[in-house]
Amino acid sequence: MVSERRISAAIRRHARPTALIPYLTAGYPSIAESLSALREVEAAGAAVVEIGIPFSDPIADGPDIQRASEWALRSGVGAPETIALVRELRKTSSIPVVIMTYMNPVLRHGPEKFARQAAEAGVDGVLISDLPPEEAPEMWSAFDAASLDTVVLVAPTTPPERAATLAARSRGFLYCLARTGVTGGSAGESTPIEERVRALRGITSLPIVVGFGIGNAEQARRYRGIADALAVGAAFMRRVAENPDHGAAQRVGELARELVGALV
């Protein structure tokens, strides 16, 4: 089964009416706890998991994910360790996995090597948040050659013509940002999400996933039945930050159950 079918099919299967895609930073607070947290969110009913490679300059992420990346980097977690985490997850799980990262870690690892090793470990897709479709063609080619889905972001400020270009490059799902700015919090420009999702459905048959600024069950309910899935990240990292040394995975699982409960 090709990865696009795995990701898309999983979202549609869990969309009752809206699915959940949790984001977790690899290695926060540890690789072992990340693995436990991934198993917790899968048991809670997540459709897909998004795993972030810790990076020193995560420009699309707010303080919660920045803090998580800094912690994991101090522990020596990077692209190789994140790929190894997916490989370990695959021993007991078939949930689709999307790796979220930036251009720099992929270039440092080597695009072909990164794509090949990620696919061999069981990664289904990648989201390179600072990679436009027109740039680094060797990177896009490496992902395509490894049969990795390439998830693309569409912002509230994206013109219709540009949105069509981004949708044509996206695989697995199209990621619709609920607002401008960074992950977590509520600042940033936004537009009526119903109108934006409706417009995106006119240019792609992929599932539409909405993310940025969704942190609790009440906020999740606002998108229930509008998006095919919600991507939630900073809120999970805040749950870990409450006490990184004790019960982090359990608290992550609790939040996942709350969000899934709000979306069914």
C-alpha positions in Angstrom: 0.0 0.0 0.0 1.5 3.4 -1.0 1.9 6.0 1.7 -0.6 8.5 0.2 -3.3 5.9 0.5 -2.2 5.1 4.1 -2.4 8.7 5.3 -5.5 9.7 3.4 -7.3 6.5 4.2 -6.5 6.7 7.9 -7.8 10.3 8.1 -11.1 9.5 6.3 -11.5 6.3 8.4 -11.2 8.3 11.7 -13.2 11.3 10.5 -16.3 10.8 12.6 -16.7 13.6 11.5 -13.2 15.0 12.2 -10.0 13.1 13.0 -7.1 14.0 15.3 -3.4 14.3 14.3 -1.2 14.9 17.4 2.2 16.4 17.0 5.0 15.3 19.4 8.7 16.5 19.4 11.0 13.5 19.3 13.0 13.2 22.4 10.9 15.4 24.7 11.3 14.6 27.5 13.2 11.4 26.2 13.1 9.0 23.4 11.6 6.3 25.6 8.8 8.7 26.8 8.2 9.9 23.2 7.6 6.3 22.2 5.2 5.8 25.1 3.4 9.0 24.2 3.0 7.9 20.6 1.5 4.6 21.8 -0.8 6.6 24.1 -2.2 8.8 21.3 -2.7 5.9 19.0 -4.7 4.1 21.7 -6.7 7.3 22.2 -7.9 7.1 18.6 -5.5 9.4 16.7 -5.6 8.9 12.9 -2.0 9.9 12.1 0.9 11.0 14.2 3.2 13.9 13.4 6.7 13.7 14.8 9.0 16.7 14.9 12.7 16.6 14.5 14.3 18.9 17.1 15.7 21.9 15.5 17.6 24.9 16.8 15.6 27.5 14.8 12.1 26.3 14.4 10.7 29.5 12.8 7.1 28.1 12.4 6.9 27.1 16.0 6.0 29.0 19.2 7.6 28.8 22.6 6.2 25.5 23.6 7.6 23.5 20.7 10.8 25.6 20.8 11.3 24.6 24.4 10.7 21.0 23.5 13.3 21.2 20.7 15.9 22.8 22.9 15.4 20.1 25.6 15.7 17.3 23.0 18.7 18.8 21.3 20.5 19.0 24.7 19.9 15.2 24.9 21.5 14.7 21.5 18.3 14.0 19.5 18.3 14.9 15.9 17.2 13.4 12.5 18.9 10.0 13.1 17.4 9.5 16.5 13.9 10.6 15.2 14.1 8.1 12.4 15.2 5.4 14.9 12.2 6.3 17.0 9.8 5.6 14.1 11.6 2.3 13.5 11.0 1.3 17.1 7.3 2.4 16.9 6.9 0.3 13.8 7.6 -2.9 15.8 4.2 -2.6 17.4 2.2 0.0 15.4 1.0 0.6 11.8 -0.3 4.2 12.4 0.7 6.5 9.6 3.7 8.8 10.6 4.5 12.2 9.2 7.9 13.7 10.0 7.8 17.5 10.5 11.1 19.3 10.1 12.9 22.1 8.2 15.2 22.2 5.2 18.4 22.4 7.3 18.2 19.1 9.1 17.4 17.3 5.8 20.2 19.0 3.9 22.6 18.2 6.7 21.6 14.6 6.6 21.5 14.5 2.8 18.1 14.5 1.1 18.4 11.1 -0.6 19.8 9.5 2.5 17.2 11.1 4.7 14.3 10.1 2.4 15.6 6.5 2.0 16.2 6.0 5.7 12.9 7.5 6.7 11.0 5.4 4.3 12.9 2.2 5.4 12.1 3.1 9.0 8.3 3.3 8.3 7.8 7.0 7.8 4.8 7.7 5.5 5.2 11.4 4.8 7.2 14.6 5.5 6.3 18.2 6.2 9.1 20.6 5.5 7.6 23.8 6.7 10.1 26.2 5.1 10.4 24.5 1.7 8.4 26.1 -1.2 7.5 23.8 -4.1 9.8 25.8 -6.4 13.0 25.4 -4.3 15.4 22.6 -3.8 14.1 20.3 -6.5 16.6 17.6 -5.5 14.8 17.4 -2.1 11.3 17.0 -3.6 12.7 14.4 -6.0 14.3 12.5 -3.1 10.9 12.4 -1.3 9.1 11.3 -4.4 11.7 8.6 -5.2 11.3 7.2 -1.7 7.4 7.2 -2.0 7.1 9.7 0.9 4.0 11.9 0.9 4.9 15.6 0.9 2.4 17.6 3.1 2.2 21.3 2.2 1.0 24.3 4.3 -1.6 26.8 3.1 -1.8 30.1 5.1 -4.8 32.4 5.5 -3.0 35.0 3.4 -2.3 32.6 0.5 -3.9 33.8 -2.8 -6.1 31.3 -4.7 -3.6 30.9 -7.5 -0.8 30.1 -5.0 -3.1 27.7 -3.1 -3.7 25.7 -6.3 0.1 25.4 -6.8 0.6 24.3 -3.2 -2.3 21.8 -3.4 -0.9 20.3 -6.5 2.4 19.5 -4.7 0.8 18.2 -1.5 0.4 14.5 -0.9 -1.4 12.7 1.9 -3.3 15.8 3.1 -3.4 19.5 2.6 -2.5 21.4 5.8 -4.7 24.5 6.2 -3.3 26.9 8.8 -6.1 28.4 11.0 -4.2 31.6 11.4 -0.8 33.2 10.6 2.0 33.3 13.1 3.5 30.4 15.0 2.2 27.3 16.7 0.5 27.8 20.1 -1.3 30.9 21.4 -3.9 32.7 19.4 -2.2 35.7 17.8 -2.1 36.1 14.1 -4.3 36.9 11.1 -7.2 34.5 10.4 -10.2 34.3 8.0 -13.4 32.3 8.2 -12.3 28.8 8.2 -15.4 27.4 6.7 -14.9 29.5 3.6 -11.3 28.6 3.3 -11.9 24.9 3.7 -14.7 25.0 1.1 -12.4 26.8 -1.4 -9.6 24.2 -0.8 -12.0 21.4 -1.4 -12.6 22.9 -4.9 -8.9 22.5 -5.8 -7.9 19.2 -4.2 -9.4 15.8 -3.4 -7.0 15.3 -0.5 -8.2 15.5 3.1 -8.1 19.0 4.6 -6.3 19.2 7.9 -6.6 22.4 10.0 -3.9 23.3 12.6 -2.3 26.2 14.6 -3.9 27.6 17.7 -6.0 24.6 18.7 -5.3 23.6 22.3 -8.3 22.1 24.0 -11.6 20.3 23.5 -13.6 23.5 23.3 -11.5 24.9 20.5 -11.5 21.6 18.7 -15.3 21.5 18.7 -15.3 24.7 16.6 -13.8 22.8 13.7 -15.8 19.6 14.1 -17.3 18.6 10.8 -15.5 21.4 9.0 -12.0 19.9 8.7 -11.3 16.3 7.9 -8.7 16.3 10.8 -7.2 18.7 13.3 -3.4 18.9 13.9 -2.6 19.8 17.5 1.0 20.2 18.8 1.8 22.9 21.3 -0.9 21.8 23.7 0.7 18.3 23.9 4.1 19.9 24.6 2.5 22.0 27.4 1.2 18.8 28.9 4.7 17.3 28.9 6.2 20.6 30.3 3.9 20.3 33.4 6.4 17.7 34.7 8.8 16.3 32.2 10.2 13.8 34.7 7.0 12.1 35.6 3.8 11.0 33.8 4.3 12.9 30.6 3.1 10.2 28.3 0.0 9.6 30.4 -0.9 13.3 30.3 -0.4 13.4 26.5 -2.8 10.4 26.3 -5.4 12.2 28.4 -5.4 15.2 26.2 -5.6 13.0 23.1 -8.7 11.3 24.5 -10.3 14.7 25.4 -9.7 16.0 21.8 -10.9 12.8 20.1 -14.0 12.9 22.4 -14.7 16.4 21.2 -14.5 15.5 17.5 -16.6 12.4 17.3 
